[in-house]
Every structure is written in C-alpha cells, then in structure tokens.
Amino acid sequence: MQFGFVVPWGNARTVADMAHEAEQVGWDAIFVWEPIWGIDAWVCLTAAAMRTERIKLGTMITPLSRMRPWKLASETATLDNLSGGRVILGVGLGAIDVGFAEFGEETDRMIRAKLMDEGLDILTGLWRGQPFQFHGKHYKIEPFDRIGAQPLIQEPRIPIWMIGAGGSNKSLNRVAKYDGLLPNVITQGEPTRAATPAELKPMVLDVLSRRTTSTPFDVIVEGETPGDDPTESAEILQPWRNAGATWWLEAMWSAEGPAGHDRVRARLRQGPPR
C-alpha cells in the first residue's frame, strides 16, 4: 500500500512547503483540491514540483465537466514534463455546492457525466499527440498540428483515478477504462458517500472483471489515522488492505482555522502509517 496526503487548505507556497516536508518524511504523494474560484490547483502542484524530486502530485478531485479539456491536457502534460512524470489526475463530477450554480456551471448530473466522458476522450486523445480530432455532442475538435505539448513522460499516460459508484454499470465501466478507483456508494434518496471495506471488495472485483487491459490499476481510499499510534493505524488500514486498496490518502477535510491547520501540519510531519 502507498500513502498520500491531502492538503485541505493553503496557497501555492504552503502546498510547496508541505510537499517538501511530506517527501522528507516518506509520504508517496500529495494532493490538492480543485476549486471553481480560489487557489489554483495546478499552480500549487507546479510549485510543489519545484520543491520536490520523488513525491507524486495530484488532484482530489478535478471536476472535468466544468473545464476546457484541452486546457487541462496542456496543464497536466506540462506538469508531467516539469516533474519528471509524477502527475496523478483524480477525476469526478465534483460537488455542485462549491459554486457550480453561482458561477453558471452545469448542475444537471446527467449532462455533467456526458461532458466528463467527452472530456476524458479529448484529454487522452490530446496526450497521445497530434493530429487529433473529436466530434461529440458538446465538443468538436479538428486536427491542428501547428502547436503541441511535449510528449508525456509517463507511459502509457498520466494515471487517471476515477470516482466510481458501486452498483452503477455505467460508472464502473468508465472506471475500468482508466487507472484507478475512488469508490463511492449512491443510494437513491441519500447523499453520495464513501464505500465501506465490505462494499469495496466486491466493487474491486467487479471493476477488474470489466478491464480489457493489463496496465496497472489502483484502488484508493481515504480517511484519518493517528500518527502517534501505529497499532491503531494498522487496525484502521487492515480491512481496506483486505478489500483490495492499494493507496491510503490521509485526508483531514474538516481541519479549519489556525488550530486545524496546526493539526494538519503535525500529522503530515508524523509520516505515513506504514
């Protein structure tokens, strides 16, 4: 199992400093969230790339339905080259209560899913290089080879970790096309929630049975562990390992204000729960 740390707050300098510290104490990756308006995720990760040499750099998550896929393709490809191939792209629909309606973004779930699917096709197509064309319902691209990004460092592409909903064939088929599962559960009439270990294991087997390639595939879960109690940490992690998780993300989303910020830094410095 590998271990990532989610930075729930802070500007680009903060993220760069925390990434540097995270690398020193043994975390395998650092992640930032991608807001509609606020501190830019890709500037933060670029700053982090300049302060680190080994640690992977990713988003948790990028709501692709509200983005220009070619802009994201440029950002990710550029950072992949700058970092020497350390980018991970987490993708999902995103939570609409973070400003979708206020900024005029699409809020209909089905339309956002279609935008995301087309965006993924464009993203991966552009990464493969020019000439590339795409004719979808929402996007149309004609071949254009006058300007292009450098080839990706990572092969066959930058890993794409997808939010996947247990019980949804369409969602799990989408996950199976890419490189990682971020497991959620959708129950009619209830808010989306993270899967439990008991729910995760059959979901993992289901996704793996749908895959048609032999490229590496990760299963990513998140939560909190006590950095000063290895025994309790092991007890928290073991059910997830048994269920097939390959990554644990330390995610202290509720940490707010100076006290919360201090708690996040303290946990980061304690290192991963190996």
Order of alpha helices (4+ residues) and beta strands (2+ residues): beta-alpha-beta-alpha-beta-beta-alpha-beta-alpha-beta-beta-beta-alpha-beta-beta-alpha-beta-alpha-beta-alpha
